[in-house]
Amino acid sequence: MTLEELQKQALKLPTSDRWKLLQTLLKSLKRETPPKLKRGNLSRLRGIAKNSEVTDNVDSKENDWWLKVSGSFENDPTFDEAVRLGQEWRKSAE
């Protein structure tokens, strides 16, 4: 299976399952990546993000979807790590 095929399959997953997948990937990267290679991984993640289109099967009539997810990642260390990595990436891209 190619990376592109895997990405397409992952993007078909419900949002909650994609977050679980992200948590698993972040844990794996933290465990397996030497510190000097982490910057390179951020570059690869940046490329994947640029080439990926995230779509959800959200009914356009639902205008209050954000109420259902608001606060759902409160006190979630994996989400906090994803936010931190995003901030680190944005700072490195400046």
DRENTORKOL-3810 file (N, C-alpha, C; in nm, 4 decimals):
REM DRENTORKOL-3810
@n.u->0.0848; n.v->-0.1174; n.w->0.0000; ca.u->0.0000; ca.v->0.0000; ca.w->0.0000; c.u->0.0894; c.v->0.1239; c.w->0.0000
@n.u->0.0560; n.v->0.2188; n.w->-0.0839; ca.u->0.1353; ca.v->0.3410; ca.w->-0.0912; c.u->0.0888; c.v->0.4392; c.w->0.0159
@n.u->0.1719; n.v->0.5395; n.w->0.0415; ca.u->0.1361; ca.v->0.6426; ca.w->0.1378; c.u->0.0094; c.v->0.7151; c.w->0.0934
@n.u->-0.0022; n.v->0.7411; n.w->-0.0366; ca.u->-0.1209; ca.v->0.8103; ca.w->-0.0884; c.u->-0.2474; c.v->0.7285; c.w->-0.0637
@n.u->-0.2403; n.v->0.5970; n.w->-0.0850; ca.u->-0.3559; ca.v->0.5105; ca.w->-0.0610; c.u->-0.3924; c.v->0.5086; c.w->0.0878
@n.u->-0.2907; n.v->0.5046; n.w->0.1714; ca.u->-0.3135; ca.v->0.5063; ca.w->0.3158; c.u->-0.3780; c.v->0.6374; c.w->0.3594
@n.u->-0.3290; n.v->0.7487; n.w->0.3044; ca.u->-0.3874; ca.v->0.8792; ca.w->0.3368; c.u->-0.5346; c.v->0.8844; c.w->0.2976
@n.u->-0.5662; n.v->0.8362; n.w->0.1784; ca.u->-0.7053; ca.v->0.8387; ca.w->0.1317; c.u->-0.7946; c.v->0.7559; c.w->0.2235
@n.u->-0.7449; n.v->0.6401; n.w->0.2662; ca.u->-0.8243; ca.v->0.5556; ca.w->0.3562; c.u->-0.8408; c.v->0.6229; c.w->0.4921
@n.u->-0.7333; n.v->0.6827; n.w->0.5425; ca.u->-0.7401; ca.v->0.7479; ca.w->0.6731; c.u->-0.8391; c.v->0.8643; c.w->0.6710
@n.u->-0.8432; n.v->0.9378; n.w->0.5608; ca.u->-0.9328; ca.v->1.0527; ca.w->0.5522; c.u->-1.0794; c.v->1.0124; c.w->0.5388
@n.u->-1.1049; n.v->0.8867; n.w->0.5105; ca.u->-1.2423; ca.v->0.8368; ca.w->0.5047; c.u->-1.2945; c.v->0.8005; c.w->0.6436
@n.u->-1.2036; n.v->0.7892; n.w->0.7398; ca.u->-1.2427; ca.v->0.7538; ca.w->0.8762; c.u->-1.3211; c.v->0.8672; c.w->0.9404
@n.u->-1.4084; n.v->0.8349; n.w->1.0358; ca.u->-1.4755; ca.v->0.9408; ca.w->1.1123; c.u->-1.3693; c.v->1.0236; c.w->1.1878
@n.u->-1.4019; n.v->1.1459; n.w->1.2164; ca.u->-1.3075; ca.v->1.2369; ca.w->1.2813; c.u->-1.2527; c.v->1.1785; c.w->1.4111
@n.u->-1.3375; n.v->1.1160; n.w->1.4912; ca.u->-1.2906; ca.v->1.0612; ca.w->1.6189; c.u->-1.1855; c.v->0.9528; c.w->1.5971
@n.u->-1.2042; n.v->0.8708; n.w->1.4940; ca.u->-1.1060; ca.v->0.7669; ca.w->1.4648; c.u->-0.9759; c.v->0.8270; c.w->1.4114
@n.u->-0.9870; n.v->0.9366; n.w->1.3342; ca.u->-0.8646; ca.v->1.0026; ca.w->1.2852; c.u->-0.7850; c.v->1.0590; c.w->1.4016
@n.u->-0.8545; n.v->1.1126; n.w->1.5046; ca.u->-0.7824; ca.v->1.1632; ca.w->1.6221; c.u->-0.7123; c.v->1.0488; c.w->1.6949
@n.u->-0.7783; n.v->0.9331; n.w->1.7052; ca.u->-0.7148; ca.v->0.8175; ca.w->1.7694; c.u->-0.5910; c.v->0.7753; c.w->1.6908
@n.u->-0.6026; n.v->0.7771; n.w->1.5583; ca.u->-0.4887; ca.v->0.7442; ca.w->1.4733; c.u->-0.3759; c.v->0.8444; c.w->1.4940
@n.u->-0.4102; n.v->0.9725; n.w->1.5012; ca.u->-0.3102; ca.v->1.0764; ca.w->1.5248; c.u->-0.2397; c.v->1.0546; c.w->1.6584
@n.u->-0.3159; n.v->1.0207; n.w->1.7614; ca.u->-0.2565; ca.v->0.9945; ca.w->1.8932; c.u->-0.1566; c.v->0.8795; c.w->1.8845
@n.u->-0.1945; n.v->0.7735; n.w->1.8173; ca.u->-0.1070; ca.v->0.6573; ca.w->1.8019; c.u->0.0201; c.v->0.6946; c.w->1.7268
@n.u->0.0045; n.v->0.7716; n.w->1.6185; ca.u->0.1211; ca.v->0.8131; ca.w->1.5399; c.u->0.2142; c.v->0.9039; c.w->1.6200
@n.u->0.1570; n.v->0.9967; n.w->1.6966; ca.u->0.2407; ca.v->1.0858; ca.w->1.7775; c.u->0.3196; c.v->1.0078; c.w->1.8825
@n.u->0.2538; n.v->0.9132; n.w->1.9478; ca.u->0.3226; ca.v->0.8309; ca.w->2.0468; c.u->0.4368; c.v->0.7532; c.w->1.9818
@n.u->0.4104; n.v->0.6988; n.w->1.8643; ca.u->0.5113; ca.v->0.6227; ca.w->1.7921; c.u->0.6291; c.v->0.7117; c.w->1.7539
@n.u->0.5998; n.v->0.8308; n.w->1.7027; ca.u->0.7072; ca.v->0.9232; ca.w->1.6639; c.u->0.7920; c.v->0.9645; c.w->1.7842
@n.u->0.7264; n.v->0.9909; n.w->1.8963; ca.u->0.8001; ca.v->1.0305; ca.w->2.0172; c.u->0.8936; c.v->0.9189; c.w->2.0625
@n.u->0.8438; n.v->0.7959; n.w->2.0548; ca.u->0.9206; ca.v->0.6808; ca.w->2.1024; c.u->1.0359; c.v->0.6465; c.w->2.0091
@n.u->1.0123; n.v->0.6537; n.w->1.8801; ca.u->1.1056; ca.v->0.5981; ca.w->1.7833; c.u->1.1996; c.v->0.6987; c.w->1.7174
@n.u->1.1745; n.v->0.8265; n.w->1.7331; ca.u->1.2512; ca.v->0.9261; ca.w->1.6594; c.u->1.3602; c.v->0.9886; c.w->1.7445
@n.u->1.4855; n.v->0.9779; n.w->1.7000; ca.u->1.5930; ca.v->1.0491; ca.w->1.7695; c.u->1.5696; c.v->1.1998; c.w->1.7588
@n.u->1.6084; n.v->1.2772; n.w->1.8608; ca.u->1.5812; ca.v->1.4214; ca.w->1.8613; c.u->1.6263; c.v->1.4947; c.w->1.7345
@n.u->1.7422; n.v->1.4579; n.w->1.6789; ca.u->1.7915; ca.v->1.5318; ca.w->1.5622; c.u->1.7086; c.v->1.5056; c.w->1.4370
@n.u->1.6323; n.v->1.3970; n.w->1.4342; ca.u->1.5493; ca.v->1.3670; ca.w->1.3173; c.u->1.4086; c.v->1.4236; c.w->1.3288
@n.u->1.3696; n.v->1.4704; n.w->1.4471; ca.u->1.2332; ca.v->1.5200; ca.w->1.4658; c.u->1.2033; c.v->1.6377; c.w->1.3747
@n.u->1.3005; n.v->1.7241; n.w->1.3504; ca.u->1.2782; ca.v->1.8386; ca.w->1.2628; c.u->1.2457; c.v->1.7910; c.w->1.1211
@n.u->1.3152; n.v->1.6873; n.w->1.0744; ca.u->1.2859; ca.v->1.6317; ca.w->0.9423; c.u->1.1461; c.v->1.5737; c.w->0.9350
@n.u->1.1025; n.v->1.5106; n.w->1.0442; ca.u->0.9672; ca.v->1.4565; ca.w->1.0469; c.u->0.8639; c.v->1.5680; c.w->1.0400
@n.u->0.8923; n.v->1.6809; n.w->1.1047; ca.u->0.8012; ca.v->1.7938; ca.w->1.0961; c.u->0.7891; c.v->1.8419; c.w->0.9521
@n.u->0.9004; n.v->1.8397; n.w->0.8795; ca.u->0.8963; ca.v->1.8795; ca.w->0.7386; c.u->0.8097; c.v->1.7834; c.w->0.6578
@n.u->0.8231; n.v->1.6537; n.w->0.6859; ca.u->0.7412; ca.v->1.5556; ca.w->0.6147; c.u->0.5936; c.v->1.5743; c.w->0.6486
@n.u->0.5643; n.v->1.5980; n.w->0.7764; ca.u->0.4258; ca.v->1.6211; ca.w->0.8166; c.u->0.3707; c.v->1.7452; c.w->0.7482
@n.u->0.4536; n.v->1.8479; n.w->0.7345; ca.u->0.4123; ca.v->1.9701; ca.w->0.6660; c.u->0.3738; c.v->1.9378; c.w->0.5214
@n.u->0.4554; n.v->1.8564; n.w->0.4543; ca.u->0.4265; ca.v->1.8176; ca.w->0.3165; c.u->0.2988; c.v->1.7370; c.w->0.3050
@n.u->0.2791; n.v->1.6458; n.w->0.3990; ca.u->0.1571; ca.v->1.5647; ca.w->0.3981; c.u->0.0352; c.v->1.6545; c.w->0.4176
@n.u->0.0461; n.v->1.7475; n.w->0.5113; ca.u->-0.0659; ca.v->1.8373; ca.w->0.5393; c.u->-0.0998; c.v->1.9223; c.w->0.4181
@n.u->0.0018; n.v->1.9695; n.w->0.3455; ca.u->-0.0226; ca.v->2.0524; ca.w->0.2276; c.u->-0.0906; c.v->1.9728; c.w->0.1172
@n.u->-0.0585; n.v->1.8433; n.w->0.1071; ca.u->-0.1109; ca.v->1.7610; ca.w->-0.0013; c.u->-0.2350; c.v->1.6815; c.w->0.0363
@n.u->-0.2846; n.v->1.7007; n.w->0.1574; ca.u->-0.4013; ca.v->1.6253; ca.w->0.2035; c.u->-0.5214; c.v->1.7172; c.w->0.2130
@n.u->-0.6343; n.v->1.6652; n.w->0.1700; ca.u->-0.7583; ca.v->1.7398; ca.w->0.1836; c.u->-0.8430; c.v->1.6670; c.w->0.2859
@n.u->-0.8703; n.v->1.7331; n.w->0.3983; ca.u->-0.9504; ca.v->1.6720; ca.w->0.5028; c.u->-1.0963; c.v->1.7045; c.w->0.4759
@n.u->-1.1759; n.v->1.6010; n.w->0.4631; ca.u->-1.3188; ca.v->1.6218; ca.w->0.4411; c.u->-1.3960; c.v->1.5425; c.w->0.5445
@n.u->-1.5047; n.v->1.5979; n.w->0.5883; ca.u->-1.5928; ca.v->1.5311; ca.w->0.6823; c.u->-1.7294; c.v->1.5174; c.w->0.6183
@n.u->-1.7989; n.v->1.4139; n.w->0.6558; ca.u->-1.9359; ca.v->1.3968; ca.w->0.6081; c.u->-2.0301; c.v->1.4667; c.w->0.7046
@n.u->-2.0222; n.v->1.5990; n.w->0.7070; ca.u->-2.1032; ca.v->1.6789; ca.w->0.7969; c.u->-2.2198; c.v->1.7357; c.w->0.7185
@n.u->-2.3382; n.v->1.7168; n.w->0.7703; ca.u->-2.4574; ca.v->1.7705; ca.w->0.7057; c.u->-2.4490; c.v->1.9221; c.w->0.7074
@n.u->-2.4642; n.v->1.9834; n.w->0.5927; ca.u->-2.4511; ca.v->2.1280; ca.w->0.5834; c.u->-2.5596; c.v->2.2004; c.w->0.6621
@n.u->-2.6677; n.v->2.1304; n.w->0.6969; ca.u->-2.7748; ca.v->2.1924; ca.w->0.7749; c.u->-2.7358; c.v->2.2080; c.w->0.9209
@n.u->-2.6334; n.v->2.1350; n.w->0.9632; ca.u->-2.5909; ca.v->2.1424; ca.w->1.1033; c.u->-2.4956; c.v->2.2588; c.w->1.1202
@n.u->-2.5452; n.v->2.3679; n.w->1.1747; ca.u->-2.4613; ca.v->2.4854; ca.w->1.1964; c.u->-2.3981; c.v->2.4855; c.w->1.3344
@n.u->-2.4425; n.v->2.3986; n.w->1.4210; ca.u->-2.3902; ca.v->2.3961; ca.w->1.5569; c.u->-2.3002; c.v->2.2759; c.w->1.5831
@n.u->-2.2353; n.v->2.2246; n.w->1.4784; ca.u->-2.1481; ca.v->2.1086; ca.w->1.4931; c.u->-2.0376; c.v->2.1348; c.w->1.5945
@n.u->-1.9906; n.v->2.2582; n.w->1.6007; ca.u->-1.8794; ca.v->2.2916; ca.w->1.6895; c.u->-1.9184; c.v->2.2767; c.w->1.8353
@n.u->-2.0475; n.v->2.2875; n.w->1.8665; ca.u->-2.0911; ca.v->2.2685; ca.w->2.0046; c.u->-2.0690; c.v->2.1247; c.w->2.0500
@n.u->-2.0780; n.v->2.0316; n.w->1.9553; ca.u->-2.0592; ca.v->1.8906; ca.w->1.9891; c.u->-1.9130; c.v->1.8569; c.w->2.0177
@n.u->-1.8203; n.v->1.9284; n.w->1.9553; ca.u->-1.6785; ca.v->1.8968; ca.w->1.9732; c.u->-1.6062; c.v->1.9931; c.w->2.0670
@n.u->-1.6682; n.v->2.1054; n.w->2.0941; ca.u->-1.6051; ca.v->2.2043; ca.w->2.1814; c.u->-1.5730; c.v->2.1437; c.w->2.3179
@n.u->-1.4488; n.v->2.1522; n.w->2.3555; ca.u->-1.4049; ca.v->2.1007; ca.w->2.4849; c.u->-1.3797; c.v->1.9509; c.w->2.4884
@n.u->-1.3967; n.v->1.8829; n.w->2.3770; ca.u->-1.3817; ca.v->1.7370; ca.w->2.3783; c.u->-1.2373; c.v->1.6927; c.w->2.3977
@n.u->-1.1421; n.v->1.7824; n.w->2.3772; ca.u->-1.0020; ca.v->1.7472; ca.w->2.3964; c.u->-0.9417; c.v->1.8172; c.w->2.5178
@n.u->-1.0266; n.v->1.8678; n.w->2.6050; ca.u->-0.9794; ca.v->1.9338; ca.w->2.7259; c.u->-0.9024; c.v->1.8332; c.w->2.8125
@n.u->-0.7876; n.v->1.8759; n.w->2.8613; ca.u->-0.7013; ca.v->1.7925; ca.w->2.9458; c.u->-0.6561; c.v->1.6646; c.w->2.8744
@n.u->-0.6423; n.v->1.6711; n.w->2.7431; ca.u->-0.5954; ca.v->1.5563; ca.w->2.6645; c.u->-0.4492; c.v->1.5818; c.w->2.6267
@n.u->-0.3540; n.v->1.5106; n.w->2.6897; ca.u->-0.2129; ca.v->1.5369; ca.w->2.6642; c.u->-0.1719; c.v->1.5135; c.w->2.5189
@n.u->-0.2357; n.v->1.4211; n.w->2.4511; ca.u->-0.2011; ca.v->1.3964; ca.w->2.3110; c.u->-0.2437; c.v->1.5135; c.w->2.2236
@n.u->-0.3624; n.v->1.5676; n.w->2.2489; ca.u->-0.4076; ca.v->1.6844; ca.w->2.1745; c.u->-0.3164; c.v->1.8037; c.w->2.2044
@n.u->-0.2804; n.v->1.8209; n.w->2.3312; ca.u->-0.1892; ca.v->1.9293; ca.w->2.3683; c.u->-0.0563; c.v->1.9162; c.w->2.2949
@n.u->-0.0086; n.v->1.7930; n.w->2.2796; ca.u->0.1164; ca.v->1.7695; ca.w->2.2072; c.u->0.0991; c.v->1.8040; c.w->2.0593
@n.u->-0.0158; n.v->1.7689; n.w->2.0016; ca.u->-0.0419; ca.v->1.8031; ca.w->1.8616; c.u->-0.0452; c.v->1.9543; c.w->1.8426
@n.u->-0.1056; n.v->2.0259; n.w->1.9361; ca.u->-0.1086; ca.v->2.1722; ca.w->1.9301; c.u->0.0326; c.v->2.2281; c.w->1.9410
@n.u->0.1109; n.v->2.1739; n.w->2.0342; ca.u->0.2485; ca.v->2.2209; ca.w->2.0526; c.u->0.3309; c.v->2.1985; c.w->1.9249
@n.u->0.3159; n.v->2.0804; n.w->1.8641; ca.u->0.3883; ca.v->2.0523; ca.w->1.7401; c.u->0.3444; c.v->2.1455; c.w->1.6279
@n.u->0.2160; n.v->2.1772; n.w->1.6223; ca.u->0.1669; ca.v->2.2712; ca.w->1.5223; c.u->0.2260; c.v->2.4096; c.w->1.5411
@n.u->0.2330; n.v->2.4535; n.w->1.6677; ca.u->0.2926; ca.v->2.5836; ca.w->1.6963; c.u->0.4412; c.v->2.5839; c.w->1.6610
@n.u->0.5095; n.v->2.4747; n.w->1.6928; ca.u->0.6521; ca.v->2.4628; ca.w->1.6602; c.u->0.6719; c.v->2.4684; c.w->1.5090
@n.u->0.5857; n.v->2.3996; n.w->1.4368; ca.u->0.5956; ca.v->2.3985; ca.w->1.2917; c.u->0.5728; c.v->2.5385; c.w->1.2347
@n.u->0.4700; n.v->2.6080; n.w->1.2853; ca.u->0.4421; ca.v->2.7428; ca.w->1.2346; c.u->0.5583; c.v->2.8369; c.w->1.2617
@n.u->0.6193; n.v->2.8261; n.w->1.3793; ca.u->0.7339; ca.v->2.9106; ca.w->1.4116; c.u->0.8519; c.v->2.8806; c.w->1.3192
@n.u->0.8713; n.v->2.7520; n.w->1.2860; ca.u->0.9832; ca.v->2.7144; ca.w->1.1993; c.u->0.9598; c.v->2.7577; c.w->1.0549
@n.u->0.8327; n.v->2.7783; n.w->1.0178; ca.u->0.8006; ca.v->2.8162; ca.w->0.8802; c.u->0.8119; c.v->2.9678; c.w->0.8575
@n.u->0.8279; n.v->3.0429; n.w->0.9657; ca.u->0.8367; ca.v->3.1903; ca.w->0.9534; c.u->0.9686; c.v->3.2337; c.w->0.8967
END
